[in-house]
Amino acid sequence: MSRATTLLVVFALALAMLLAAPTPILLAQDDSTPTPISPERVLERAQEALQRAESVAQDSQKTLETVSRMLSFLESAGQAIGIVLTLATTVGATVVAFLWRRANKALERAEQLRADAERTLREIERRGADTTRAASLLQIGVQQMLAHSHDAALQTFEEAHKLDPNNRAVSYYLGELYTQKGDLERAIELLRASGGEFPPSEAALGYALRRKAEREQQPERRNQLYAQAEQHLLNALLRDPQVRDINGASFYGALGGLYQRQGRLEDAVRAYEAASRVTPHSSYPLNNLALLHLRQGKLEQADQMFRRSARIAARAVDGDPFDHWARFDLLTAHVALGEYDKAEEQVALLYESPPSAGALELLLGGLETVQRSPRGTAHSAQIVERVKALIERQRSA
């Protein structure tokens, strides 16, 4: 028997003896003689107490075992939890480090995107300011051009082009002005950039190609350029028969000039007649019709057209002394009609305010046509030489 069991037996015997002894209170209350408890009864009570004590001991043992198992479980669980926590801490630290690196990279990327966005915004603001400035310069350049200050207009458009190279209107006006100056390569480059869907731009490109063809020495290349020029002019005129150049002249006139240089005189007559219908108050188509009649030997019809052209051109230069195109027509008409004094006056005015060499070359072409016709004289030859000298002066300026 274990020590715990022995203690429980002693405790049960003592308890049984106490229960068997009479109490003083009961004796005082009852004077009768008590009935003594037999030893067998005491032993029974002791055995009952012992059984109860053993039952308690067994319950206590079971409880202790349960508690021990619980403690063992908790101890094992605690160790497992400790291991898990240790692993979790280690893995967690790795995950946190990984996430931290990812977060730093994301933050750096966000900062880069923000910096890029700020640069883009500044660039957009700069371009917006440049575009606005270019639009203002475009308006100024148009006014200068209308005032026949073509050199000033050219500088203004060039500044606008630097600010906004994609502005098609600026490219168009620059292309037109460079064509007049005779810088055909630059003109063609700008006119191509201005967009073919814009009829004035395509027509101006056709005219510049025609001018380039006139300078070409190789016949095959010249014919190729003429074909390209004709195609561009026809495309533009089919889309907009009223299309005009920066000077207000119908592009039918440019088409007529192409046909005239190719020797397609009937086509040229039809083109100039169409130009006259589009611009009835212009001397340009009438002057060219007169030159065509002169080439065909139709002198009376040529004289009639030259007189009509001279009347319209005279009114034009009276209203605008810087309209050199009208002055060209007036000078050509005076030479063809033998009015040499009036022709010399116009040449003197051209020397006072000379247009570009490229523009003067067009005047020279008409005068040489007159010189080769029956109306050519020694005096008309002198005027031709003076115009050539002015062209050379402008080229060297």
C-alpha contacts under 8 A as a table, 3 or more apart, distances in Angstrom:
res1	aa1	res2	aa2	distance
1	M	5	T	6.09
1	M	6	T	6.64
2	S	5	T	5.20
2	S	6	T	6.41
3	R	6	T	5.17
3	R	7	L	6.33
4	A	7	L	5.28
4	A	8	L	6.38
5	T	8	L	5.08
5	T	9	V	6.46
5	T	54	E	7.41
5	T	57	A	7.71
6	T	9	V	5.17
6	T	10	V	6.41
7	L	10	V	5.30
7	L	11	F	6.14
8	L	11	F	5.01
8	L	12	A	6.20
8	L	50	L	7.12
8	L	53	A	6.09
8	L	54	E	7.51
9	V	12	A	5.07
9	V	13	L	6.38
9	V	50	L	5.84
9	V	53	A	7.69
10	V	13	L	5.27
10	V	14	A	6.27
11	F	14	A	5.30
11	F	15	L	6.23
12	A	15	L	5.07
12	A	16	A	6.25
12	A	46	A	5.84
12	A	47	Q	7.94
12	A	49	A	5.18
12	A	50	L	5.49
12	A	53	A	7.26
13	L	16	A	5.06
13	L	17	M	6.32
13	L	46	A	5.40
13	L	49	A	7.77
13	L	50	L	7.99
14	A	17	M	5.25
14	A	18	L	6.34
15	L	18	L	5.26
15	L	19	L	6.35
15	L	46	A	7.73
15	L	49	A	7.80
16	A	19	L	5.14
16	A	20	A	6.34
16	A	42	V	6.40
16	A	45	R	5.98
16	A	46	A	5.38
16	A	49	A	7.45
17	M	20	A	5.09
17	M	21	A	6.42
17	M	42	V	7.27
18	L	21	A	5.53
20	A	37	I	6.63
20	A	42	V	7.01
22	P	26	L	7.12
22	P	27	L	7.46
23	T	26	L	5.51
23	T	27	L	6.72
24	P	27	L	5.15
24	P	28	A	6.20
25	I	28	A	5.19
25	I	29	Q	6.26
26	L	29	Q	5.13
26	L	30	D	6.01
27	L	30	D	5.09
27	L	31	D	6.17
27	L	32	S	7.98
28	A	31	D	6.60
37	I	41	R	6.49
37	I	42	V	7.09
38	S	41	R	5.33
38	S	42	V	6.60
39	P	42	V	5.04
39	P	43	L	6.15
40	E	43	L	5.04
40	E	44	E	6.20
41	R	44	E	5.02
41	R	45	R	6.22
42	V	45	R	5.15
42	V	46	A	6.09
43	L	46	A	4.96
43	L	47	Q	6.07
44	E	47	Q	5.02
44	E	48	E	6.13
45	R	48	E	4.97
45	R	49	A	6.12
46	A	49	A	5.04
46	A	50	L	6.00
47	Q	50	L	4.89
47	Q	51	Q	6.12
48	E	51	Q	5.09
48	E	52	R	6.25
49	A	52	R	5.04
49	A	53	A	6.04
50	L	53	A	4.94
50	L	54	E	6.06
51	Q	54	E	5.06
51	Q	55	S	6.08
52	R	55	S	5.01
52	R	56	V	6.16
53	A	56	V	5.00
53	A	57	A	6.00
54	E	57	A	4.76
54	E	58	Q	5.98
55	S	58	Q	5.04
55	S	59	D	6.14
56	V	59	D	5.04
56	V	60	S	5.96
57	A	60	S	4.93
57	A	61	Q	6.01
58	Q	61	Q	4.94
58	Q	62	K	6.13
59	D	62	K	5.08
59	D	63	T	6.03
60	S	63	T	4.95
60	S	64	L	5.96
61	Q	64	L	4.93
61	Q	65	E	6.05
62	K	65	E	5.01
62	K	66	T	6.04
63	T	66	T	5.00
63	T	67	V	6.02
64	L	67	V	4.99
64	L	68	S	5.93
65	E	68	S	4.87
65	E	69	R	6.03
66	T	69	R	5.10
66	T	70	M	6.08
67	V	70	M	4.94
67	V	71	L	6.01
68	S	71	L	5.00
68	S	72	S	6.01
69	R	72	S	4.94
69	R	73	F	5.98
70	M	73	F	4.96
70	M	74	L	5.93
71	L	74	L	4.91
71	L	75	E	5.86
72	S	75	E	4.95
72	S	76	S	6.05
73	F	76	S	5.07
73	F	77	A	5.74
74	L	77	A	4.83
74	L	78	G	5.67
75	E	78	G	4.95
75	E	79	Q	6.21
76	S	79	Q	5.06
76	S	80	A	6.15
77	A	80	A	4.91
77	A	81	I	5.81
78	G	81	I	4.89
78	G	82	G	5.83
79	Q	82	G	4.86
79	Q	83	I	6.13
80	A	83	I	5.00
80	A	84	V	6.02
81	I	84	V	4.89
81	I	85	L	5.81
82	G	85	L	4.99
82	G	86	T	5.92
83	I	86	T	4.93
83	I	87	L	6.01
84	V	87	L	4.98
84	V	88	A	5.74
85	L	88	A	4.81
85	L	89	T	5.80
86	T	89	T	5.04
86	T	90	T	6.17
87	L	90	T	5.02
87	L	91	V	5.89
88	A	91	V	5.05
88	A	92	G	5.41
89	T	92	G	4.90
89	T	93	A	5.88
90	T	93	A	5.17
90	T	94	T	6.38
91	V	94	T	5.01
91	V	95	V	6.07
92	G	95	V	4.96
92	G	96	V	5.83
93	A	96	V	5.01
93	A	97	A	5.99
94	T	97	A	5.06
94	T	98	F	6.12
95	V	98	F	4.97
95	V	99	L	5.98
96	V	99	L	5.01
96	V	100	W	5.84
97	A	100	W	4.94
97	A	101	R	6.17
98	F	101	R	5.19
98	F	102	R	6.21
99	L	102	R	4.92
99	L	103	A	5.93
100	W	103	A	4.95
100	W	104	N	6.08
101	R	104	N	5.06
101	R	105	K	6.17
102	R	105	K	5.08
102	R	106	A	6.07
103	A	106	A	4.96
103	A	107	L	5.98
104	N	107	L	4.94
104	N	108	E	6.04
105	K	108	E	5.00
105	K	109	R	6.05
106	A	109	R	4.97
106	A	110	A	6.00
107	L	110	A	4.94
107	L	111	E	6.10
108	E	111	E	5.04
108	E	112	Q	6.15
109	R	112	Q	4.97
109	R	113	L	6.09
110	A	113	L	5.01
110	A	114	R	6.07
111	E	114	R	5.01
111	E	115	A	6.11
112	Q	115	A	5.05
112	Q	116	D	6.05
113	L	116	D	4.97
113	L	117	A	5.95
114	R	117	A	4.97
114	R	118	E	6.14
115	A	118	E	5.08
115	A	119	R	6.21
116	D	119	R	5.05
116	D	120	T	6.01
117	A	120	T	4.96
117	A	121	L	5.97
118	E	121	L	5.00
118	E	122	R	6.13
119	R	122	R	5.07
119	R	123	E	6.05
120	T	123	E	4.94
120	T	124	I	6.03
121	L	124	I	5.01
121	L	125	E	6.09
122	R	125	E	5.01
122	R	126	R	6.05
123	E	126	R	4.96
123	E	127	R	6.02
124	I	127	R	5.04
124	I	128	G	5.88
125	E	128	G	4.96
125	E	129	A	6.14
126	R	129	A	5.10
126	R	130	D	6.08
127	R	130	D	4.84
127	R	131	T	5.85
127	R	164	D	7.87
128	G	131	T	5.05
128	G	132	T	6.11
129	A	132	T	5.13
129	A	133	R	6.10
130	D	133	R	5.01
130	D	134	A	5.96
130	D	163	L	5.20
130	D	164	D	6.44
131	T	134	A	4.98
131	T	135	A	6.12
131	T	163	L	6.65
131	T	164	D	5.68
132	T	135	A	5.13
132	T	136	S	6.36
133	R	136	S	5.12
133	R	137	L	6.23
133	R	160	A	7.36
133	R	163	L	7.52
134	A	137	L	4.98
134	A	138	L	6.02
134	A	159	E	7.63
134	A	160	A	4.35
134	A	161	H	7.14
134	A	163	L	5.93
134	A	164	D	6.12
135	A	138	L	4.95
135	A	139	Q	6.51
135	A	160	A	7.41
136	S	139	Q	5.31
136	S	140	I	6.44
137	L	140	I	4.94
137	L	141	G	5.98
137	L	156	T	6.19
137	L	157	F	6.82
137	L	159	E	7.70
137	L	160	A	5.77
138	L	141	G	5.07
138	L	142	V	6.25
138	L	156	T	7.42
138	L	157	F	6.31
138	L	160	A	6.59
138	L	169	A	7.97
138	L	170	V	6.43
139	Q	142	V	5.21
139	Q	143	Q	6.40
140	I	143	Q	5.19
140	I	144	Q	6.26
140	I	153	A	7.75
140	I	156	T	7.36
141	G	144	Q	5.00
141	G	145	M	6.07
141	G	152	A	7.61
141	G	153	A	4.56
141	G	154	L	7.37
141	G	156	T	5.50
141	G	157	F	5.98
142	V	145	M	4.98
142	V	146	L	6.14
142	V	153	A	7.03
143	Q	146	L	5.10
143	Q	147	A	6.26
144	Q	147	A	5.01
144	Q	148	H	6.34
144	Q	149	S	5.16
144	Q	150	H	6.75
144	Q	152	A	6.69
144	Q	153	A	5.24
145	M	148	H	4.86
145	M	149	S	5.43
145	M	150	H	5.32
145	M	153	A	5.56
146	L	149	S	7.47
147	A	322	F	7.83
148	H	322	F	6.22
148	H	323	D	7.16
149	S	152	A	5.48
149	S	153	A	6.09
150	H	153	A	4.86
150	H	154	L	5.96
150	H	177	L	7.26
151	D	154	L	5.05
151	D	155	Q	6.46
152	A	155	Q	5.24
152	A	156	T	6.27
153	A	156	T	5.02
153	A	157	F	6.08
154	L	157	F	5.21
154	L	158	E	6.10
154	L	174	L	6.56
154	L	177	L	6.79
155	Q	158	E	5.07
155	Q	159	E	6.31
156	T	159	E	5.24
156	T	160	A	6.31
157	F	160	A	4.92
157	F	161	H	6.01
157	F	170	V	6.09
157	F	173	Y	7.46
157	F	174	L	6.31
158	E	161	H	4.95
158	E	162	K	6.34
158	E	174	L	7.31
159	E	162	K	5.22
159	E	163	L	6.52
160	A	163	L	5.17
160	A	164	D	6.10
160	A	165	P	7.80
160	A	170	V	6.97
161	H	164	D	5.05
161	H	165	P	4.74
161	H	166	N	7.70
161	H	167	N	7.08
161	H	170	V	6.25
161	H	171	S	7.03
162	K	165	P	5.74
164	D	167	N	5.64
165	P	171	S	7.76
166	N	171	S	7.93
167	N	170	V	5.51
167	N	171	S	6.47
167	N	194	S	7.60
168	R	171	S	4.98
168	R	172	Y	6.05
168	R	193	A	7.03
168	R	194	S	4.26
168	R	195	G	6.84
169	A	172	Y	5.01
169	A	173	Y	6.31
169	A	194	S	6.75
170	V	173	Y	5.33
170	V	174	L	6.12
170	V	194	S	7.98
171	S	174	L	5.12
171	S	175	G	5.99
171	S	190	L	5.22
171	S	191	L	6.33
171	S	193	A	6.80
171	S	194	S	5.34
172	Y	175	G	5.06
172	Y	176	E	6.27
172	Y	190	L	6.63
172	Y	191	L	5.51
172	Y	194	S	5.52
172	Y	201	S	5.89
173	Y	176	E	5.10
173	Y	177	L	6.22
173	Y	246	I	7.60
174	L	177	L	5.14
174	L	178	Y	6.07
174	L	187	A	7.12
174	L	190	L	6.92
175	G	178	Y	5.18
175	G	179	T	6.12
175	G	186	R	7.17
175	G	187	A	4.13
175	G	188	I	6.66
175	G	189	E	7.71
175	G	190	L	5.18
175	G	191	L	5.26
175	G	204	A	7.82
176	E	179	T	5.12
176	E	180	Q	6.45
176	E	187	A	6.70
176	E	191	L	7.82
176	E	204	A	6.61
176	E	245	D	7.92
176	E	246	I	7.15
177	L	180	Q	5.11
177	L	181	K	6.28
177	L	187	A	7.66
178	Y	181	K	4.88
178	Y	182	G	6.11
178	Y	183	D	5.20
178	Y	184	L	6.55
178	Y	186	R	6.73
178	Y	187	A	5.05
179	T	182	G	5.05
179	T	183	D	5.82
179	T	184	L	5.40
179	T	187	A	5.43
179	T	208	A	6.00
179	T	358	G	7.40
180	Q	183	D	7.69
180	Q	356	S	6.95
180	Q	358	G	5.26
180	Q	359	A	5.41
181	K	356	S	5.38
181	K	357	A	6.19
181	K	358	G	4.59
181	K	359	A	6.59
182	G	357	A	6.97
182	G	358	G	4.30
182	G	359	A	7.55
183	D	186	R	5.75
183	D	187	A	6.20
184	L	187	A	4.78
184	L	188	I	5.92
184	L	208	A	6.20
184	L	209	L	7.82
184	L	211	R	7.52
184	L	212	K	6.47
185	E	188	I	5.27
185	E	189	E	6.26
186	R	189	E	5.16
186	R	190	L	6.28
187	A	190	L	5.29
187	A	191	L	6.08
187	A	205	L	7.95
187	A	208	A	6.98
188	I	191	L	5.11
188	I	192	R	6.04
188	I	205	L	6.08
188	I	208	A	6.34
188	I	209	L	7.25
189	E	192	R	5.36
189	E	193	A	6.38
190	L	193	A	5.05
190	L	194	S	6.24
191	L	194	S	5.04
191	L	195	G	7.12
191	L	201	S	6.02
191	L	202	E	7.33
191	L	204	A	7.14
191	L	205	L	5.63
192	R	195	G	5.90
192	R	196	G	6.84
192	R	201	S	7.93
192	R	202	E	7.85
192	R	205	L	6.98
194	S	198	F	7.84
194	S	201	S	6.53
195	G	198	F	6.06
195	G	201	S	6.81
195	G	202	E	7.44
196	G	199	P	7.05
196	G	201	S	6.43
196	G	202	E	5.11
197	E	201	S	7.90
197	E	202	E	7.22
198	F	201	S	5.34
198	F	202	E	6.28
198	F	236	A	7.99
199	P	202	E	5.17
199	P	203	A	5.99
199	P	235	N	7.88
199	P	236	A	4.63
199	P	237	L	7.40
199	P	239	R	6.94
199	P	240	D	6.67
199	P	243	V	6.80
200	P	203	A	5.12
200	P	204	A	5.95
200	P	236	A	6.99
200	P	243	V	6.00
200	P	244	R	6.54
200	P	245	D	6.60
201	S	204	A	5.07
201	S	205	L	6.14
202	E	205	L	4.98
202	E	206	G	6.27
202	E	232	H	5.76
202	E	233	L	6.87
202	E	235	N	7.73
202	E	236	A	5.95
203	A	206	G	5.00
203	A	207	Y	6.30
203	A	232	H	5.87
203	A	233	L	4.71
203	A	234	L	7.91
203	A	235	N	7.81
203	A	236	A	5.40
203	A	237	L	7.50
203	A	243	V	8.00
203	A	251	F	6.71
204	A	207	Y	5.00
204	A	208	A	6.20
204	A	233	L	7.82
204	A	245	D	7.00
205	L	208	A	5.09
205	L	209	L	6.17
205	L	229	A	7.31
205	L	232	H	6.95
205	L	233	L	7.96
206	G	209	L	5.13
206	G	210	R	6.18
206	G	228	Q	7.00
206	G	229	A	3.99
206	G	230	E	6.43
206	G	231	Q	7.37
206	G	232	H	4.87
206	G	233	L	5.18
207	Y	210	R	4.97
207	Y	211	R	6.30
207	Y	229	A	6.33
207	Y	233	L	7.25
207	Y	254	A	6.09
207	Y	255	L	7.77
208	A	211	R	5.06
208	A	212	K	6.23
208	A	229	A	7.66
209	L	212	K	4.94
209	L	213	A	6.12
209	L	225	L	6.03
209	L	226	Y	7.00
209	L	228	Q	7.13
209	L	229	A	5.16
210	R	213	A	5.03
210	R	214	E	6.40
210	R	225	L	6.65
210	R	226	Y	5.64
210	R	229	A	5.36
210	R	230	E	7.87
210	R	258	L	6.50
211	R	214	E	5.18
211	R	215	R	6.89
212	K	215	R	5.37
212	K	216	E	6.50
212	K	225	L	7.35
213	A	216	E	5.05
213	A	221	R	7.71
213	A	222	R	4.79
213	A	223	N	7.33
213	A	225	L	5.29
213	A	226	Y	5.93
214	E	222	R	7.16
216	E	219	P	7.45
216	E	221	R	6.98
216	E	222	R	5.33
217	Q	221	R	7.96
217	Q	222	R	6.98
218	Q	221	R	5.47
218	Q	222	R	6.03
219	P	222	R	4.98
219	P	223	N	6.06
220	E	223	N	5.23
220	E	224	Q	6.21
221	R	224	Q	4.99
221	R	225	L	6.24
222	R	225	L	5.17
222	R	226	Y	6.20
223	N	226	Y	4.99
223	N	227	A	6.13
224	Q	227	A	5.10
224	Q	228	Q	6.32
225	L	228	Q	5.08
225	L	229	A	6.06
226	Y	229	A	5.00
226	Y	230	E	6.07
226	Y	258	L	7.24
227	A	230	E	5.18
227	A	231	Q	6.24
228	Q	231	Q	5.18
228	Q	232	H	6.35
229	A	232	H	5.34
229	A	233	L	6.19
230	E	233	L	5.15
230	E	234	L	6.01
230	E	255	L	6.83
230	E	258	L	7.45
231	Q	234	L	5.23
231	Q	235	N	6.06
232	H	235	N	5.15
232	H	236	A	6.24
233	L	236	A	5.28
233	L	237	L	6.14
233	L	251	F	7.31
233	L	255	L	6.55
234	L	237	L	5.10
234	L	238	L	5.93
234	L	255	L	7.98
235	N	238	L	5.28
235	N	239	R	6.40
236	A	239	R	5.30
236	A	240	D	6.06
236	A	241	P	7.60
236	A	243	V	7.48
237	L	240	D	4.91
237	L	241	P	4.49
237	L	242	Q	7.29
237	L	243	V	6.60
237	L	251	F	7.49
237	L	252	Y	7.56
238	L	241	P	5.94
240	D	243	V	5.50
242	Q	250	S	6.91
242	Q	278	V	6.20
243	V	250	S	6.19
243	V	251	F	6.41
244	R	247	N	7.62
244	R	248	G	5.34
244	R	249	A	5.18
244	R	250	S	4.40
244	R	251	F	5.49
245	D	248	G	5.30
245	D	249	A	5.47
245	D	250	S	6.55
245	D	251	F	6.62
246	I	249	A	7.49
249	A	253	G	7.37
249	A	275	A	7.96
249	A	279	T	7.05
249	A	282	S	7.53
249	A	284	Y	7.50
250	S	253	G	5.77
250	S	254	A	7.62
250	S	275	A	5.38
250	S	278	V	6.53
250	S	279	T	6.62
251	F	254	A	4.99
251	F	255	L	6.40
251	F	275	A	7.19
252	Y	255	L	4.97
252	Y	256	G	6.07
252	Y	271	A	5.33
252	Y	272	Y	6.24
252	Y	274	A	6.39
252	Y	275	A	4.95
253	G	256	G	4.91
253	G	257	G	6.19
253	G	271	A	6.39
253	G	272	Y	5.37
253	G	275	A	5.62
253	G	284	Y	7.69
253	G	285	P	6.17
254	A	257	G	5.06
254	A	258	L	6.39
255	L	258	L	5.09
255	L	259	Y	6.40
255	L	268	A	7.36
255	L	271	A	6.41
256	G	259	Y	5.14
256	G	260	Q	6.05
256	G	267	D	7.07
256	G	268	A	4.18
256	G	269	V	6.87
256	G	270	R	7.62
256	G	271	A	4.82
256	G	272	Y	5.57
257	G	260	Q	4.96
257	G	261	R	6.24
257	G	268	A	6.73
258	L	261	R	5.28
258	L	262	Q	6.37
258	L	268	A	7.62
259	Y	262	Q	5.05
259	Y	263	G	6.19
259	Y	264	R	4.91
259	Y	265	L	6.43
259	Y	267	D	6.20
259	Y	268	A	4.98
260	Q	263	G	5.12
260	Q	264	R	5.65
260	Q	265	L	5.44
260	Q	267	D	7.96
260	Q	268	A	5.43
260	Q	292	L	7.73
261	R	264	R	7.51
264	R	267	D	5.54
264	R	268	A	6.20
265	L	268	A	4.83
265	L	269	V	6.15
265	L	292	L	7.12
266	E	269	V	5.09
266	E	270	R	6.40
267	D	270	R	5.22
267	D	271	A	6.23
268	A	271	A	5.08
268	A	272	Y	6.21
269	V	272	Y	5.25
269	V	273	E	6.10
269	V	289	L	6.40
269	V	292	L	7.26
270	R	273	E	5.11
270	R	274	A	6.18
271	A	274	A	5.09
271	A	275	A	6.27
272	Y	275	A	4.85
272	Y	276	S	6.16
272	Y	285	P	5.19
272	Y	286	L	7.50
272	Y	288	N	7.08
272	Y	289	L	6.38
273	E	276	S	5.00
273	E	277	R	6.39
273	E	285	P	7.00
273	E	289	L	7.71
274	A	277	R	5.14
274	A	278	V	6.41
275	A	278	V	5.10
275	A	279	T	6.09
275	A	280	P	7.96
275	A	285	P	5.98
276	S	279	T	5.10
276	S	280	P	4.99
276	S	281	H	7.91
276	S	282	S	7.19
276	S	285	P	5.45
276	S	286	L	6.92
277	R	280	P	5.38
279	T	282	S	5.49
281	H	312	I	6.81
282	S	285	P	6.92
282	S	286	L	7.65
282	S	309	S	7.93
282	S	312	I	6.71
282	S	313	A	7.54
283	S	286	L	5.35
283	S	287	N	5.99
283	S	308	R	7.67
283	S	309	S	4.62
283	S	310	A	7.21
283	S	312	I	5.60
283	S	313	A	5.58
283	S	326	A	6.70
283	S	329	D	6.63
284	Y	287	N	5.23
284	Y	288	N	6.41
284	Y	309	S	7.36
284	Y	325	W	7.82
284	Y	326	A	7.34
284	Y	329	D	6.60
285	P	288	N	5.18
285	P	289	L	6.09
286	L	289	L	5.02
286	L	290	A	6.15
286	L	305	M	5.82
286	L	306	F	7.11
286	L	308	R	7.19
286	L	309	S	5.47
287	N	290	A	5.11
287	N	291	L	6.40
287	N	305	M	6.66
287	N	306	F	5.95
287	N	309	S	5.56
287	N	329	D	6.12
287	N	332	T	7.95
287	N	333	A	7.34
288	N	291	L	4.97
288	N	292	L	6.22
289	L	292	L	5.04
289	L	293	H	6.28
289	L	302	A	7.45
289	L	305	M	6.92
290	A	293	H	5.16
290	A	294	L	6.18
290	A	301	Q	7.08
290	A	302	A	4.25
290	A	303	D	6.96
290	A	304	Q	7.70
290	A	305	M	5.02
290	A	306	F	5.70
291	L	294	L	4.91
291	L	295	R	6.26
291	L	302	A	6.66
291	L	366	G	7.29
291	L	369	T	7.06
291	L	370	V	7.28
292	L	295	R	5.09
292	L	296	Q	6.26
292	L	302	A	7.66
293	H	296	Q	4.98
293	H	297	G	6.15
293	H	298	K	4.87
293	H	299	L	6.62
293	H	301	Q	6.37
293	H	302	A	5.03
294	L	297	G	5.07
294	L	298	K	5.61
294	L	299	L	5.64
294	L	302	A	5.49
294	L	370	V	7.53
294	L	373	S	6.67
295	R	298	K	7.53
295	R	369	T	7.55
295	R	373	S	6.63
298	K	301	Q	5.59
298	K	302	A	6.08
299	L	302	A	4.89
299	L	303	D	6.09
300	E	303	D	5.12
300	E	304	Q	6.20
301	Q	304	Q	5.08
301	Q	305	M	6.24
302	A	305	M	5.21
302	A	306	F	6.10
303	D	306	F	5.01
303	D	307	R	6.20
303	D	336	A	7.80
303	D	337	L	6.81
304	Q	307	R	5.36
304	Q	308	R	6.45
305	M	308	R	5.15
305	M	309	S	6.06
306	F	309	S	4.99
306	F	310	A	6.00
306	F	333	A	5.16
306	F	336	A	7.57
306	F	337	L	7.47
307	R	310	A	5.03
307	R	311	R	6.31
307	R	333	A	6.99
308	R	311	R	5.35
308	R	312	I	6.50
309	S	312	I	5.38
309	S	313	A	6.02
309	S	329	D	6.92
309	S	330	L	7.15
309	S	333	A	7.16
310	A	313	A	5.05
310	A	314	A	5.92
310	A	329	D	6.85
310	A	330	L	4.99
310	A	333	A	5.90
310	A	334	H	7.57
311	R	314	A	5.27
311	R	315	R	6.51
312	I	315	R	5.37
312	I	316	A	6.33
313	A	316	A	4.95
313	A	317	V	6.31
313	A	326	A	4.89
313	A	327	R	6.56
313	A	329	D	6.43
313	A	330	L	5.51
314	A	317	V	5.40
314	A	318	D	6.16
314	A	326	A	7.53
314	A	327	R	7.65
314	A	330	L	6.53
315	R	318	D	5.14
315	R	319	G	6.30
316	A	319	G	5.27
316	A	320	D	6.01
316	A	321	P	7.83
316	A	323	D	7.23
316	A	326	A	6.32
317	V	320	D	4.74
317	V	321	P	4.61
317	V	322	F	7.05
317	V	323	D	5.94
317	V	324	H	7.88
317	V	326	A	6.37
317	V	327	R	6.42
318	D	321	P	5.93
320	D	323	D	5.61
321	P	324	H	7.61
322	F	353	S	7.91
323	D	326	A	5.65
323	D	327	R	6.46
324	H	327	R	4.72
324	H	328	F	6.02
324	H	350	L	7.87
324	H	355	P	7.00
325	W	328	F	5.07
325	W	329	D	6.56
326	A	329	D	5.19
326	A	330	L	6.23
327	R	330	L	4.95
327	R	331	L	6.04
327	R	346	Q	7.05
328	F	331	L	5.17
328	F	332	T	6.13
328	F	363	L	5.80
329	D	332	T	5.15
329	D	333	A	6.10
329	D	363	L	7.97
330	L	333	A	5.19
330	L	334	H	6.26
330	L	343	A	7.95
330	L	346	Q	7.90
331	L	334	H	5.20
331	L	335	V	6.33
331	L	342	K	7.70
331	L	343	A	5.13
331	L	346	Q	5.97
331	L	347	V	7.42
332	T	335	V	5.20
332	T	336	A	6.16
332	T	343	A	7.66
332	T	363	L	7.70
332	T	366	G	6.82
332	T	367	L	6.04
333	A	336	A	5.13
333	A	337	L	6.00
334	H	337	L	5.18
334	H	338	G	6.04
334	H	339	E	4.68
334	H	340	Y	6.35
334	H	342	K	6.41
334	H	343	A	5.31
335	V	338	G	5.08
335	V	339	E	5.76
335	V	340	Y	5.83
335	V	343	A	6.01
335	V	367	L	7.70
335	V	370	V	7.69
335	V	380	S	6.20
336	A	339	E	7.61
336	A	370	V	6.07
336	A	375	R	6.07
336	A	376	G	7.66
337	L	375	R	7.82
338	G	375	R	7.71
339	E	342	K	5.70
339	E	343	A	6.26
340	Y	343	A	4.73
340	Y	344	E	6.03
340	Y	379	H	7.30
340	Y	380	S	7.51
341	D	344	E	5.11
341	D	345	E	6.44
342	K	345	E	5.13
342	K	346	Q	6.53
343	A	346	Q	5.23
343	A	347	V	6.38
344	E	347	V	5.01
344	E	348	A	6.21
344	E	383	I	7.38
345	E	348	A	5.14
345	E	349	L	6.39
346	Q	349	L	5.08
346	Q	350	L	6.29
347	V	350	L	5.03
347	V	351	Y	6.40
347	V	383	I	7.77
347	V	386	R	7.90
347	V	387	V	7.55
348	A	351	Y	5.12
348	A	352	E	6.44
349	L	352	E	5.04
349	L	353	S	6.39
349	L	354	P	7.93
350	L	353	S	5.22
350	L	354	P	4.87
350	L	355	P	7.41
351	Y	354	P	5.28
351	Y	390	L	7.09
354	P	390	L	7.85
354	P	394	Q	7.81
355	P	359	A	6.48
355	P	360	L	6.78
356	S	359	A	5.34
356	S	360	L	6.34
356	S	391	I	7.84
356	S	394	Q	6.49
357	A	360	L	5.03
357	A	361	E	6.22
357	A	390	L	7.92
357	A	391	I	4.97
357	A	392	E	7.49
357	A	394	Q	5.49
357	A	395	R	5.99
358	G	361	E	5.22
358	G	362	L	7.05
359	A	362	L	5.48
359	A	363	L	6.92
360	L	363	L	5.04
360	L	364	L	6.20
360	L	387	V	7.45
360	L	391	I	6.28
361	E	364	L	4.94
361	E	365	G	6.30
361	E	391	I	7.21
362	L	365	G	5.15
362	L	366	G	6.76
363	L	366	G	5.43
363	L	367	L	6.40
364	L	367	L	5.09
364	L	368	E	6.07
364	L	384	V	6.81
364	L	387	V	6.73
364	L	388	K	7.28
365	G	368	E	5.26
365	G	369	T	6.38
366	G	369	T	5.11
366	G	370	V	6.52
367	L	370	V	5.11
367	L	371	Q	6.18
367	L	384	V	6.43
368	E	371	Q	4.77
368	E	372	R	6.16
368	E	384	V	7.01
369	T	372	R	5.26
369	T	373	S	6.39
370	V	373	S	5.14
370	V	374	P	7.75
370	V	375	R	6.12
370	V	376	G	5.70
371	Q	374	P	7.66
371	Q	375	R	6.54
371	Q	376	G	3.86
371	Q	377	T	6.77
371	Q	380	S	6.54
371	Q	381	A	6.60
372	R	375	R	7.71
372	R	376	G	5.91
373	S	376	G	5.59
376	G	380	S	6.08
376	G	381	A	7.25
377	T	380	S	5.14
377	T	381	A	6.22
378	A	381	A	4.96
378	A	382	Q	6.42
379	H	382	Q	5.13
379	H	383	I	6.59
380	S	383	I	5.13
380	S	384	V	6.31
381	A	384	V	5.00
381	A	385	E	6.36
382	Q	385	E	5.10
382	Q	386	R	6.33
383	I	386	R	5.07
383	I	387	V	6.32
384	V	387	V	5.24
384	V	388	K	6.33
385	E	388	K	4.99
385	E	389	A	6.22
386	R	389	A	5.07
386	R	390	L	6.32
387	V	390	L	5.05
387	V	391	I	6.29
388	K	391	I	5.08
388	K	392	E	6.40
389	A	392	E	5.17
389	A	393	R	6.25
390	L	393	R	5.00
390	L	394	Q	6.23
391	I	394	Q	5.17
391	I	395	R	6.23
392	E	395	R	5.08
392	E	396	S	6.26
393	R	396	S	5.30
393	R	397	A	6.10
394	Q	397	A	5.04
